[in-house]
Amino acid sequence: MKFHTRKLVKPGDLNANNTLFGGSLLKWIDEEAGIYAMTKLGTNKVVTKYISEIDFVNSAKQGEVIEIGLEFKSVGRTSITFSCIARNVFSKKVILSIEKLVFVKIDEDENPVPHGVTLEYITANSRA
C-alpha cells in the first residue's frame, strides 16, 4: 500500500465527540482516490462508482496527522478499483479501512466509456 496524502486533523474536522468526523475523512479519501484513478487512467474524466463497506477502526483527535494509503486491486473495461487504509502517521494505528473503491471513466455526457488501460500498463507504471 502506498501512502500519498497526509492531513492534519483541525478543529473544523471534528464531530460532537471532539474526534475526527467520518464525513471529513471520507471526503479526503474520495478526493485522493479520484486523483489516483486519474493518474492511473491518464484522464481527469472519472467519477466514484462504488465504495464498499467502510470500517471505522479507531478515532483520530485534533492535532493528529492522518495518512491515506491506496492500493491498486483491478482494472475493468471502464473502471479501476483500489483498496484504502487511513492511519495515524506516528502511531500507525488504522483509523479506517475500505476494501473496494471503484472509479469509472466517463464521457462528456457522464456515461461510462472504455479507458483502454490494461493491467500490464498499470503494473508497469506503478510509480504514480
DSSP file (Angstrom, degrees, kcal/mol; ACC not computed):
  #  RESIDUE AA STRUCTURE BP1 BP2  ACC     N-H-->O    O-->H-N    N-H-->O    O-->H-N    TCO  KAPPA ALPHA  PHI   PSI    X-CA   Y-CA   Z-CA
    1    1 A M              0   0    0      0, 0.0     2,-0.5     0, 0.0    70,-0.2   0.000 360.0 360.0 360.0 132.1    0.0    0.0    0.0
    2    2 A K  E     -A   70   0A   0     68,-1.8    68,-2.5     2,-0.0     2,-0.7  -0.869 360.0-147.6-102.8 131.8    1.3    3.4   -1.0
    3    3 A F  E     +A   69   0A   0     -2,-0.5    66,-0.2    66,-0.3     3,-0.1  -0.880  27.5 162.5-101.2 113.6    0.5    6.4    1.3
    4    4 A H  E     +     0   0A   0     64,-1.6     2,-0.4    -2,-0.7    -1,-0.2   0.744  53.3  47.3-102.9 -29.6    0.2    9.5   -0.9
    5    5 A T  E     -A   68   0A   0     63,-1.1    63,-2.4     2,-0.0     2,-0.4  -0.913  53.3-166.3-126.8 142.6   -1.6   12.1    1.2
    6    6 A R  E     -A   67   0A   0     -2,-0.4     2,-0.4    61,-0.2    61,-0.2  -0.978   8.9-170.1-124.3 141.6   -1.3   13.4    4.7
    7    7 A K  E     -A   66   0A   0     59,-2.9    59,-3.3    -2,-0.4     2,-0.5  -0.991  18.0-136.5-132.1 138.7   -3.9   15.5    6.5
    8    8 A L  E     -A   65   0A   0     -2,-0.4     2,-0.7    57,-0.2    57,-0.2  -0.822  26.0-125.0 -90.8 128.7   -3.8   17.4    9.8
    9    9 A V        -     0   0    0     55,-2.8    54,-3.1    -2,-0.5    55,-0.1  -0.664  38.8-175.8 -77.1 114.8   -6.9   17.0   11.9
   10   10 A K    >   -     0   0    0     -2,-0.7     3,-2.3    52,-0.2     4,-0.3  -0.616  41.3 -96.0-109.6 167.0   -8.1   20.6   12.6
   11   11 A P  G >  S+     0   0    0      0, 0.0     3,-1.5     0, 0.0     7,-0.1   0.845 122.3  57.7 -52.5 -38.2  -11.0   21.9   14.7
   12   12 A G  G 3  S+     0   0    0      1,-0.3    -3,-0.0     0, 0.0     0, 0.0   0.594 100.2  59.7 -70.0  -9.5  -13.3   22.2   11.7
   13   13 A D  G <  S+     0   0    0     -3,-2.3     8,-3.4     2,-0.0    -1,-0.3   0.403  87.0 103.7 -95.6   0.5  -12.8   18.4   11.1
   14   14 A L  B <   -F   20   0B   0     -3,-1.5     6,-0.2    -4,-0.3     2,-0.1  -0.505  57.1-146.1 -91.9 153.1  -14.2   17.3   14.5
   15   15 A N    >   -     0   0    0      4,-2.8     3,-1.9    -2,-0.2    -1,-0.1  -0.281  47.3 -77.2 -97.3-170.8  -17.6   15.9   15.4
   16   16 A A  T 3  S+     0   0    0      1,-0.3    -2,-0.0     2,-0.1     5,-0.0   0.676 131.7  56.6 -65.8 -17.3  -19.6   16.4   18.6
   17   17 A N  T 3  S-     0   0    0      2,-0.2    -1,-0.3     3,-0.0     3,-0.1   0.310 116.8-113.3 -94.3   7.9  -17.3   14.0   20.4
   18   18 A N  S <  S+     0   0    0     -3,-1.9    44,-0.5     1,-0.3     2,-0.3   0.808  82.2 113.3  61.1  32.0  -14.2   16.1   19.5
   19   19 A T  B    S-G   61   0C   0     42,-0.1    -4,-2.8     1,-0.0    -1,-0.3  -0.817  82.8 -65.0-121.6 168.4  -12.8   13.3   17.3
   20   20 A L  B     -F   14   0B   0     40,-2.9     2,-0.3    -2,-0.3    -6,-0.3  -0.302  53.5-121.7 -57.5 125.5  -12.4   13.3   13.5
   21   21 A F    >>  -     0   0    0     -8,-3.4     4,-1.6     1,-0.1     3,-0.7  -0.538  14.2-136.3 -67.8 127.6  -15.8   13.5   11.7
   22   22 A G  H 3> S+     0   0    0     -2,-0.3     4,-2.5     1,-0.3     5,-0.2   0.835 102.4  59.2 -57.5 -35.2  -16.1   10.5    9.5
   23   23 A G  H 3> S+     0   0    0      2,-0.2     4,-2.0     1,-0.2    -1,-0.3   0.860 103.1  51.9 -63.7 -36.1  -17.5   12.6    6.7
   24   24 A S  H <> S+     0   0    0     -3,-0.7     4,-2.2   -11,-0.2    -1,-0.2   0.935 111.2  47.0 -64.6 -45.4  -14.3   14.7    6.6
   25   25 A L  H  X S+     0   0    0     -4,-1.6     4,-2.4     1,-0.2    -2,-0.2   0.910 111.7  50.5 -63.7 -42.3  -12.2   11.6    6.3
   26   26 A L  H  X S+     0   0    0     -4,-2.5     4,-2.8     1,-0.2    -1,-0.2   0.873 108.5  52.9 -64.9 -36.1  -14.4   10.1    3.6
   27   27 A K  H  X S+     0   0    0     -4,-2.0     4,-2.2     2,-0.2    -1,-0.2   0.931 110.2  47.7 -62.3 -45.5  -14.2   13.4    1.6
   28   28 A W  H  X S+     0   0    0     -4,-2.2     4,-2.5     1,-0.2    -2,-0.2   0.912 113.9  47.7 -61.2 -42.6  -10.3   13.3    1.9
   29   29 A I  H  X S+     0   0    0     -4,-2.4     4,-3.1     2,-0.2     5,-0.3   0.925 110.7  50.0 -66.2 -45.3  -10.3    9.6    0.8
   30   30 A D  H  X S+     0   0    0     -4,-2.8     4,-2.1     1,-0.2    -1,-0.2   0.903 113.4  47.1 -61.4 -41.2  -12.7   10.2   -2.2
   31   31 A E  H  X S+     0   0    0     -4,-2.2     4,-2.2    -5,-0.2    -2,-0.2   0.946 115.1  44.7 -64.7 -48.2  -10.6   13.1   -3.4
   32   32 A E  H  X S+     0   0    0     -4,-2.5     4,-2.4     1,-0.2    -2,-0.2   0.919 114.9  47.9 -64.0 -44.0   -7.3   11.2   -3.1
   33   33 A A  H  X S+     0   0    0     -4,-3.1     4,-2.5     2,-0.2    -1,-0.2   0.872 110.4  52.8 -65.9 -36.5   -8.7    8.1   -4.7
   34   34 A G  H  X S+     0   0    0     -4,-2.1     4,-2.2    -5,-0.3    -1,-0.2   0.918 110.7  46.6 -63.2 -43.4  -10.2   10.1   -7.5
   35   35 A I  H  X S+     0   0    0     -4,-2.2     4,-2.3     2,-0.2    -2,-0.2   0.905 111.9  51.4 -64.4 -41.3   -6.8   11.7   -8.2
   36   36 A Y  H  X S+     0   0    0     -4,-2.4     4,-2.1     1,-0.2    -2,-0.2   0.908 109.4  50.2 -61.9 -42.5   -5.1    8.4   -8.0
   37   37 A A  H  X S+     0   0    0     -4,-2.5     4,-2.5     1,-0.2     5,-0.2   0.902 109.1  52.7 -61.7 -41.2   -7.6    7.0  -10.6
   38   38 A M  H  X>S+     0   0    0     -4,-2.2     4,-1.7     1,-0.2     5,-1.2   0.916 109.9  47.6 -60.6 -43.2   -6.9    9.9  -12.8
   39   39 A T  H  <5S+     0   0    0     -4,-2.3    -1,-0.2     1,-0.2    -2,-0.2   0.876 114.3  46.4 -67.8 -36.2   -3.2    9.3  -12.7
   40   40 A K  H  <5S+     0   0    0     -4,-2.1    -1,-0.2     1,-0.2    -2,-0.2   0.864 120.8  37.4 -72.7 -35.8   -3.6    5.6  -13.4
   41   41 A L  H  <5S-     0   0    0     -4,-2.5    -2,-0.2     2,-0.2    -1,-0.2   0.568 103.2-127.0 -94.8  -9.5   -6.1    6.1  -16.3
   42   42 A G  T  <5S+     0   0    0     -4,-1.7     2,-0.3    -5,-0.2    -3,-0.2   0.823  75.6  90.5  70.6  31.8   -4.4    9.2  -17.8
   43   43 A T      < -     0   0    0     -5,-1.2    -2,-0.2    -6,-0.2    -1,-0.2  -0.991  67.1-144.0-152.8 152.5   -7.6   11.3  -17.7
   44   44 A N  S    S+     0   0    0     -2,-0.3     2,-1.2     1,-0.1    -6,-0.1   0.331  79.9  97.9 -97.4   7.2   -9.5   13.7  -15.4
   45   45 A K        +     0   0    0     -7,-0.1    61,-2.5    61,-0.1     2,-0.3  -0.543  55.9 119.7 -94.4  67.8  -12.8   12.3  -16.5
   46   46 A V  E     -B  105   0A   0     -2,-1.2     2,-0.3    59,-0.3    59,-0.2  -0.952  38.8-168.8-129.7 151.9  -13.5    9.9  -13.7
   47   47 A V  E     -B  104   0A   0     57,-2.0    57,-2.4    -2,-0.3     2,-0.4  -0.955  34.5 -98.7-134.3 155.4  -16.3    9.6  -11.1
   48   48 A T  E     +B  103   0A   0     -2,-0.3    55,-0.2    55,-0.2     3,-0.1  -0.619  39.9 172.9 -72.1 125.5  -16.8    7.5   -8.0
   49   49 A K  E     -     0   0A   0     53,-3.3     2,-0.3    -2,-0.4    54,-0.2   0.789  60.0  -0.3-100.6 -40.0  -18.9    4.5   -8.9
   50   50 A Y  E     -B  102   0A   0     52,-1.6    52,-3.1     2,-0.0     2,-0.4  -0.993  45.4-168.1-157.8 139.7  -18.8    2.4   -5.7
   51   51 A I  E     -B  101   0A   0     -2,-0.3    50,-0.2    50,-0.2     3,-0.1  -0.986  24.2-146.3-129.7 123.0  -17.4    2.3   -2.2
   52   52 A S        -     0   0    0     48,-3.0    50,-0.0    -2,-0.4    -2,-0.0   0.071  51.5 -36.4 -74.0-170.0  -17.7   -0.9   -0.3
   53   53 A E        -     0   0    0      1,-0.1    46,-0.7    45,-0.1     2,-0.5  -0.204  60.1-141.1 -51.1 134.9  -18.2   -1.3    3.5
   54   54 A I  E     -C   98   0A   0     44,-0.1     2,-0.7    -3,-0.1    44,-0.2  -0.905  10.7-158.2-105.2 123.7  -16.4    1.3    5.5
   55   55 A D  E     -C   97   0A   0     42,-2.7    42,-1.8    -2,-0.5     2,-0.8  -0.877   2.2-160.3-109.0 105.3  -14.8    0.0    8.7
   56   56 A F  E     +C   96   0A   0     -2,-0.7    40,-0.3    40,-0.2     3,-0.1  -0.759  20.2 168.5 -82.8 110.4  -14.1    2.7   11.2
   57   57 A V        +     0   0    0     38,-1.8     2,-0.3    -2,-0.8    38,-0.2   0.889  58.4   1.3 -93.8 -47.6  -11.5    1.0   13.4
   58   58 A N  S    S-     0   0    0     37,-0.9    -1,-0.3    35,-0.1     2,-0.2  -0.906  70.7-116.7-138.3 163.9  -10.1    3.9   15.6
   59   59 A S        -     0   0    0     -2,-0.3     2,-0.3    -3,-0.1   -38,-0.1  -0.524  18.8-142.4 -97.2 169.9  -10.7    7.6   16.1
   60   60 A A        -     0   0    0     -2,-0.2   -40,-2.9   -40,-0.1     2,-0.2  -0.969  13.0-146.6-131.2 148.8   -8.4   10.5   15.5
   61   61 A K  B >   -G   19   0C   0     -2,-0.3     3,-2.1   -42,-0.2   -52,-0.3  -0.708  35.3 -73.4-115.2 164.2   -8.1   13.7   17.5
   62   62 A Q  T 3  S+     0   0    0    -44,-0.5   -52,-0.2     1,-0.3    -1,-0.1  -0.256 118.2  25.5 -53.6 136.4   -7.3   17.3   16.8
   63   63 A G  T 3  S+     0   0    0    -54,-3.1    -1,-0.3     1,-0.4     2,-0.1   0.207  92.1 121.9  92.1 -14.8   -3.6   17.8   16.0
   64   64 A E    <   -     0   0    0     -3,-2.1   -55,-2.8   -55,-0.1     2,-0.5  -0.468  59.4-130.0 -78.9 154.7   -3.0   14.3   14.8
   65   65 A V  E     -A    8   0A   0    -57,-0.2    24,-2.8    -2,-0.1     2,-0.4  -0.918  20.7-161.6-108.9 128.2   -1.7   13.6   11.3
   66   66 A I  E     -AD   7  88A   0    -59,-3.3   -59,-2.9    -2,-0.5     2,-0.4  -0.862   1.1-158.5-109.1 139.7   -3.6   11.1    9.1
   67   67 A E  E     -AD   6  87A   0     20,-2.9    20,-2.3    -2,-0.4     2,-0.5  -0.951   8.6-144.3-118.8 145.1   -2.2    9.4    6.0
   68   68 A I  E     -AD   5  86A   0    -63,-2.4   -64,-1.6    -2,-0.4   -63,-1.1  -0.922  15.0-166.2-111.8 121.6   -4.2    7.9    3.3
   69   69 A G  E     -AD   3  85A   0     16,-3.5    16,-2.0    -2,-0.5     2,-0.4  -0.878   3.3-171.0-110.7 139.8   -3.0    4.8    1.6
   70   70 A L  E     -AD   2  84A   0    -68,-2.5   -68,-1.8    -2,-0.4     2,-0.4  -0.965   3.9-167.1-128.6 145.0   -4.3    3.3   -1.7
   71   71 A E  E     - D   0  83A   0     12,-2.0    12,-2.1    -2,-0.4     2,-0.1  -0.995  25.8-119.8-134.1 128.6   -3.6    0.0   -3.3
   72   72 A F  E     + D   0  82A   0     -2,-0.4    10,-0.3    10,-0.2     3,-0.1  -0.421  34.5 169.4 -63.3 134.2   -4.5   -1.0   -6.9
   73   73 A K  E     -     0   0A   0      8,-3.1     2,-0.3     1,-0.4     9,-0.2   0.751  53.6 -24.9-113.3 -50.3   -6.8   -4.0   -7.0
   74   74 A S  E     - D   0  81A   0      7,-1.3     7,-2.9     2,-0.0    -1,-0.4  -0.987  44.7-134.5-161.7 166.0   -8.1   -4.5  -10.5
   75   75 A V  E     - D   0  80A   0     -2,-0.3     5,-0.2     5,-0.2     2,-0.2  -0.997  20.2-174.7-131.4 136.2   -9.0   -2.8  -13.8
   76   76 A G        -     0   0    0      3,-2.6    39,-0.2    -2,-0.4    41,-0.2  -0.424  47.2 -83.3-112.5-168.8  -12.1   -3.3  -15.8
   77   77 A R  S    S+     0   0    0      1,-0.2    38,-1.9    -2,-0.2    39,-0.6   0.900 126.5   4.9 -66.0 -41.9  -13.2   -2.1  -19.3
   78   78 A T  S    S+     0   0    0     36,-0.3    27,-2.6    37,-0.1    35,-0.2   0.424 126.0  66.5-118.1  -4.6  -14.4    1.3  -17.9
   79   79 A S  E     - E   0 104A   0     25,-0.2    -3,-2.6    33,-0.1     2,-0.3  -0.704  51.7-159.3-124.3 166.4  -13.3    1.0  -14.3
   80   80 A I  E     -DE  75 103A   0     23,-2.1    23,-2.6    -5,-0.2     2,-0.4  -0.986  17.5-152.9-141.8 141.9  -10.4    0.9  -11.9
   81   81 A T  E     +DE  74 102A   0     -7,-2.9    -8,-3.1    -2,-0.3    -7,-1.3  -0.943  14.6 173.4-125.8 138.7  -10.6   -0.5   -8.3
   82   82 A F  E     -DE  72 101A   0     19,-2.3    19,-2.6    -2,-0.4     2,-0.3  -0.867  22.5-137.3-130.0 163.8   -8.5    0.3   -5.2
   83   83 A S  E     -D   71   0A   0    -12,-2.1   -12,-2.0    -2,-0.3     2,-0.4  -0.817  25.7-152.9-112.4 165.2   -8.5   -0.6   -1.5
   84   84 A C  E     -DE  70  98A   0     14,-2.9    14,-2.6    -2,-0.3     2,-0.4  -0.994  18.6-175.8-144.4 143.9   -7.8    2.1    1.1
   85   85 A I  E     -DE  69  97A   0    -16,-2.0   -16,-3.5    -2,-0.4     2,-0.5  -0.996   8.3-163.4-133.6 134.7   -6.4    2.5    4.6
   86   86 A A  E     +DE  68  96A   0     10,-2.5     9,-3.3    -2,-0.4    10,-1.8  -0.977  24.6 165.8-113.0 132.4   -6.3    5.7    6.6
   87   87 A R  E     -DE  67  94A   0    -20,-2.3   -20,-2.9    -2,-0.5     2,-0.4  -0.940  43.8 -89.5-143.9 163.1   -4.0    5.6    9.6
   88   88 A N  E  >  -D   66   0A   0      5,-2.3     4,-1.8    -2,-0.3   -22,-0.2  -0.602  34.9-139.9 -71.9 129.2   -2.2    7.8   12.1
   89   89 A V  T  4 S+     0   0    0    -24,-2.8    -1,-0.1    -2,-0.4   -23,-0.1   0.885  96.0  33.3 -59.3 -41.2    1.2    8.8   10.7
   90   90 A F  T  4 S+     0   0    0    -25,-0.4    -1,-0.2     1,-0.1   -24,-0.1   0.907 128.2  31.8 -88.8 -44.4    3.1    8.4   14.0
   91   91 A S  T  4 S-     0   0    0      2,-0.1    -2,-0.2     1,-0.0    -1,-0.1   0.694  90.7-139.2 -86.1 -18.3    1.3    5.6   15.8
   92   92 A K     <  +     0   0    0     -4,-1.8     2,-0.3     1,-0.3    -3,-0.1   0.566  46.1 156.2  66.5  11.6    0.4    3.7   12.6
   93   93 A K        -     0   0    0      1,-0.1    -5,-2.3    -6,-0.1     2,-0.3  -0.529  46.8-119.7 -68.0 128.7   -3.0    2.9   14.2
   94   94 A V  E     - E   0  87A   0     -2,-0.3    -7,-0.3    -7,-0.2     3,-0.1  -0.527  31.1-179.8 -70.4 131.5   -5.5    2.2   11.4
   95   95 A I  E     -     0   0A   0     -9,-3.3   -38,-1.8     1,-0.4   -37,-0.9   0.778  67.3  -0.8 -97.7 -38.4   -8.4    4.7   11.6
   96   96 A L  E     -CE  56  86A   0    -10,-1.8   -10,-2.5   -40,-0.3    -1,-0.4  -0.996  57.4-163.7-152.8 147.4  -10.4    3.4    8.7
   97   97 A S  E     -CE  55  85A   0    -42,-1.8   -42,-2.7    -2,-0.3     2,-0.4  -0.998   1.9-172.7-135.6 144.6  -10.3    0.7    6.0
   98   98 A I  E     -CE  54  84A   0    -14,-2.6   -14,-2.9    -2,-0.4     3,-0.2  -0.993  10.4-160.8-133.6 124.5  -12.2    0.2    2.8
   99   99 A E  E    S+     0   0A   0    -46,-0.7     2,-0.4    -2,-0.4    -1,-0.1   0.837  76.3  25.0 -74.8 -33.2  -11.8   -2.9    0.8
  100  100 A K  E     +     0   0A   0    -47,-0.2   -48,-3.0   -17,-0.1     2,-0.4  -0.952  50.6 171.2-146.2 120.7  -13.1   -1.6   -2.5
  101  101 A L  E     -BE  51  82A   0    -19,-2.6   -19,-2.3    -2,-0.4     2,-0.5  -0.997  20.5-163.5-121.1 123.0  -13.3    1.9   -4.2
  102  102 A V  E     -BE  50  81A   0    -52,-3.1   -53,-3.3    -2,-0.4   -52,-1.6  -0.921   6.8-173.3-114.8 129.6  -14.4    1.8   -7.8
  103  103 A F  E     -BE  48  80A   0    -23,-2.6   -23,-2.1    -2,-0.5     2,-0.4  -0.929   7.5-156.3-119.3 146.3  -13.9    4.7  -10.3
  104  104 A V  E     -BE  47  79A   0    -57,-2.4   -57,-2.0    -2,-0.4     2,-0.3  -0.958  17.2-124.9-125.2 137.9  -15.3    4.8  -13.8
  105  105 A K  E     -B   46   0A   0    -27,-2.6     8,-2.1    -2,-0.4     2,-0.3  -0.634  35.4-165.9 -76.5 137.9  -14.1    6.9  -16.8
  106  106 A I  B     -H  112   0D   0    -61,-2.5     2,-0.1    -2,-0.3   -61,-0.1  -0.854  14.3-132.1-125.3 160.9  -16.9    9.0  -18.3
  107  107 A D    >   -     0   0    0      4,-2.0     3,-2.0    -2,-0.3     6,-0.0  -0.280  49.9 -78.7 -95.0-171.6  -17.6   10.9  -21.5
  108  108 A E  T 3  S+     0   0    0      1,-0.3    -2,-0.0     2,-0.1    -1,-0.0   0.746 133.3  51.8 -63.3 -24.1  -18.9   14.4  -21.8
  109  109 A D  T 3  S-     0   0    0      2,-0.1    -1,-0.3     3,-0.0     0, 0.0   0.270 120.0-109.9 -95.0  10.4  -22.5   13.2  -21.1
  110  110 A E  S <  S+     0   0    0     -3,-2.0    -2,-0.1     1,-0.3     3,-0.0   0.766  72.3 140.7  66.2  29.3  -21.3   11.4  -18.0
  111  111 A N        -     0   0    0      1,-0.1    -4,-2.0     0, 0.0    -1,-0.3  -0.796  61.0 -99.7 -97.0 144.2  -21.7    7.9  -19.5
  112  112 A P  B     -H  106   0D   0      0, 0.0    -6,-0.3     0, 0.0   -33,-0.1  -0.375  46.0-177.8 -62.0 138.0  -19.2    5.2  -18.8
  113  113 A V        -     0   0    0     -8,-2.1    -8,-0.3   -35,-0.2     2,-0.0  -0.975  34.7 -91.5-135.9 151.0  -16.6    4.7  -21.6
  114  114 A P        -     0   0    0      0, 0.0   -36,-0.3     0, 0.0   -37,-0.1  -0.344  27.4-159.2 -60.2 139.4  -13.7    2.3  -22.1
  115  115 A H        -     0   0    0    -38,-1.9   -37,-0.1   -39,-0.2     3,-0.1   0.664  21.4-139.0 -95.6 -18.7  -10.5    3.7  -20.8
  116  116 A G        +     0   0    0    -39,-0.6     2,-0.4     1,-0.3   -38,-0.1   0.557  55.0 135.8  75.7   7.1   -8.2    1.5  -22.8
  117  117 A V        -     0   0    0    -40,-0.2    -1,-0.3   -41,-0.2     2,-0.2  -0.738  40.6-151.3 -92.1 136.0   -5.8    1.0  -20.0
  118  118 A T     >  -     0   0    0     -2,-0.4     4,-2.1    -3,-0.1     5,-0.2  -0.631  26.4-115.4-103.1 162.0   -4.5   -2.6  -19.4
  119  119 A L  H  > S+     0   0    0     -2,-0.2     4,-2.6     1,-0.2     5,-0.3   0.889 118.2  56.5 -57.7 -40.8   -3.4   -4.3  -16.2
  120  120 A E  H  > S+     0   0    0      1,-0.2     4,-2.0     2,-0.2    -1,-0.2   0.897 106.5  49.3 -60.6 -41.7    0.1   -4.6  -17.8
  121  121 A Y  H  > S+     0   0    0      2,-0.2     4,-1.6     1,-0.2    -1,-0.2   0.927 112.0  47.8 -63.9 -45.4    0.2   -0.8  -18.2
  122  122 A I  H  < S+     0   0    0     -4,-2.1    -2,-0.2     1,-0.2    -1,-0.2   0.924 114.0  45.3 -64.3 -44.8   -0.8   -0.1  -14.7
  123  123 A T  H >< S+     0   0    0     -4,-2.6     3,-0.8     1,-0.2    -1,-0.2   0.846 113.1  51.0 -69.7 -31.4    1.6   -2.5  -13.1
  124  124 A A  H 3< S+     0   0    0     -4,-2.0    -1,-0.2    -5,-0.3    -2,-0.2   0.773 117.0  40.7 -73.6 -25.5    4.5   -1.3  -15.4
  125  125 A N  T >< S+     0   0    0     -4,-1.6     3,-0.8    -3,-0.2    -1,-0.2  -0.321  73.0 136.0-115.9  47.6    3.7    2.4  -14.4
  126  126 A S  T <   +     0   0    0     -3,-0.8    -1,-0.1     1,-0.2    -3,-0.1   0.365  46.8  87.8 -82.3   6.1    3.1    1.8  -10.7
  127  127 A R  T 3         0   0    0      1,-0.2    -1,-0.2    -3,-0.1    -2,-0.1   0.850 360.0 360.0 -70.7 -33.4    5.1    4.9   -9.5
  128  128 A A    <         0   0    0     -3,-0.8    -1,-0.2   -89,-0.1    -2,-0.1   0.487 360.0 360.0 -70.1 360.0    2.1    7.2   -9.8
